[in-house]
Amino acid sequence: MISVTLARRYARALLHLAVRQKELDRTHQELTELAATFKREPRARRYFESPNIPRAEKLEFLDSRVKPKVGRPVYGLLQLLLRRRRLDHLLAIADEFEKLAERAQGITRAIVRTAVPITDGQAETLTRTLARRTGLKVMLTREVDASLIGGALVSLDHQVIDGTLATELWRIRRHLLQARVHGRG
């Protein structure tokens, strides 16, 4: 399995090239579509992962089937990955590229988990609050998790904001236990 660091390195190089050639949106779309094809078509993935199929045959396939449909940045990446026998790592690279491309476009993703579905108004308010806090456009995903009892758990980048009822009850319990230990209860 490819390391995240290596996938990010390829993704950064592709991002730099796409921005320099003013093809960021196109590159993002093409790479997303290729990754979706790899996920949807296991035979395509196995074809490129197979050591039994000569590299020249794979390159011919890329030239005839893929090159006419993609721009230079994506095609260059595919050629490089094929030469280095890493085309099977396309999915990890595409995931990292998506994160970097969104960040370059001023977008970040957040997930809010609640015990019951939140309304569109609540989601909009949370999105605006997170956007003010980060200075970025926030793409919010809503998830329902009945085990939370109440409140909300928000994941934003590498940060978690825990406003769940379970956590609040735990804090109260800890406070009461500390008060008892220190003779204040």
C-alpha positions in Angstrom: 0.0 0.0 0.0 1.3 3.4 -0.9 2.1 5.7 1.9 0.0 8.9 2.3 3.3 10.9 2.2 4.2 9.4 -1.2 0.6 9.9 -2.6 0.7 13.5 -1.3 4.0 14.1 -3.1 2.6 13.0 -6.4 -0.6 15.0 -5.8 1.4 18.1 -4.9 3.5 17.8 -8.1 0.3 17.4 -10.2 -1.4 20.3 -8.4 1.6 22.6 -9.1 1.6 21.6 -12.8 -2.2 22.1 -13.1 -2.1 25.5 -11.5 0.9 26.6 -13.6 -0.9 25.4 -16.8 -4.2 27.0 -15.6 -6.0 23.6 -15.7 -6.8 23.0 -12.1 -10.5 22.5 -12.5 -10.1 20.3 -15.6 -7.3 18.2 -13.9 -9.4 17.8 -10.8 -12.4 16.6 -12.8 -10.3 14.2 -15.0 -8.5 12.7 -12.0 -11.8 12.2 -10.1 -13.3 10.5 -13.2 -10.3 8.2 -13.6 -10.3 7.3 -9.9 -14.1 6.5 -10.2 -13.4 4.3 -13.2 -10.7 2.4 -11.2 -13.2 1.9 -8.4 -16.0 0.9 -10.6 -14.0 -1.3 -13.0 -11.9 -3.8 -11.1 -10.7 -5.3 -14.4 -9.1 -2.0 -15.4 -7.3 -1.8 -12.1 -6.1 -5.4 -12.3 -4.9 -4.7 -15.9 -2.6 -2.0 -14.7 -1.5 -3.9 -11.6 -0.6 -7.0 -13.5 3.2 -7.6 -13.8 2.4 -10.1 -16.6 1.2 -7.4 -19.1 4.1 -5.6 -20.7 4.6 -2.0 -19.9 4.6 -1.1 -23.6 1.2 -2.6 -24.0 -0.1 -0.6 -21.1 1.4 2.6 -22.6 -0.2 1.8 -25.9 -3.5 1.5 -24.1 -3.0 4.8 -22.4 -2.1 6.5 -25.7 -5.0 5.1 -27.6 -7.8 5.2 -25.0 -6.9 7.7 -22.3 -4.7 10.4 -23.9 -7.4 11.8 -26.2 -9.7 12.2 -23.2 -7.4 14.0 -20.7 -5.2 17.0 -20.5 -1.4 17.0 -20.3 -1.1 17.1 -16.5 -3.2 14.0 -16.0 -1.7 12.1 -18.9 1.8 13.0 -17.7 1.0 11.7 -14.3 -0.3 8.4 -15.8 2.9 8.0 -17.8 5.1 8.7 -14.8 3.1 6.2 -12.7 3.3 3.6 -15.4 7.1 4.0 -15.8 7.6 3.7 -12.0 5.2 0.8 -11.7 2.9 2.8 -9.5 -0.3 3.2 -11.6 -2.1 1.0 -9.1 -1.7 3.8 -6.6 -3.9 6.2 -8.6 -6.7 6.1 -6.0 -4.6 7.2 -3.1 -3.0 10.0 -5.3 -6.5 11.1 -6.5 -7.7 11.3 -2.8 -4.7 13.5 -1.8 -5.1 15.6 -5.0 -8.7 16.3 -4.2 -7.8 17.6 -0.7 -5.0 19.8 -2.0 -7.1 21.1 -4.9 -9.9 22.0 -2.6 -7.6 23.8 -0.3 -6.0 25.7 -3.2 -9.5 26.8 -4.1 -10.3 27.9 -0.6 -12.5 25.0 0.3 -12.4 22.7 3.4 -14.6 19.8 4.4 -16.4 19.3 7.7 -18.6 16.5 9.0 -21.2 17.1 11.7 -22.6 14.0 13.5 -25.8 14.4 15.5 -28.2 12.0 17.3 -31.0 13.3 15.1 -30.9 15.0 11.7 -30.3 18.7 11.8 -32.4 21.1 9.7 -31.1 22.9 6.7 -31.1 26.2 8.7 -29.0 24.6 11.4 -26.6 23.3 8.8 -26.3 26.7 7.1 -25.6 28.4 10.5 -23.0 25.9 11.3 -21.4 26.2 7.8 -21.3 30.0 8.2 -19.7 29.7 11.7 -17.1 27.3 10.5 -16.4 29.4 7.4 -15.8 32.5 9.6 -13.5 30.5 11.9 -11.4 29.0 9.1 -11.6 31.7 6.5 -12.5 29.0 3.9 -15.6 27.9 2.1 -16.9 24.9 4.1 -18.5 21.8 2.5 -20.6 20.3 5.3 -21.6 16.6 5.4 -24.3 15.7 7.8 -24.4 12.3 9.5 -26.8 10.8 12.1 -25.4 8.7 14.9 -28.0 7.8 17.5 -25.3 6.7 20.0 -24.4 10.4 20.6 -27.7 10.9 22.6 -27.6 14.6 21.9 -25.5 17.5 20.9 -23.1 17.5 17.9 -19.6 16.2 17.0 -17.9 18.3 14.3 -14.8 17.1 12.5 -12.9 19.8 10.6 -9.6 19.1 9.0 -7.6 17.5 11.8 -9.7 19.0 14.6 -12.7 17.6 16.4 -15.1 19.9 18.2 -17.1 17.7 20.7 -20.3 19.3 21.8 -22.1 16.0 22.5 -24.3 15.4 25.5 -22.2 12.3 26.5 -19.0 14.4 26.7 -20.8 17.1 28.7 -22.1 14.5 31.2 -18.6 13.0 31.5 -17.2 16.5 32.2 -19.9 17.1 34.9 -19.1 13.7 36.5 -15.4 14.4 36.5 -16.0 17.8 38.1 -18.2 16.3 40.8 -15.7 13.5 41.5 -12.9 16.0 41.8 -15.0 18.2 44.1 -15.6 15.2 46.4 -12.0 14.2 46.5 -11.0 17.8 47.4 -13.7 18.0 50.1 -15.9 20.5 48.3 -19.0 18.4 48.0 
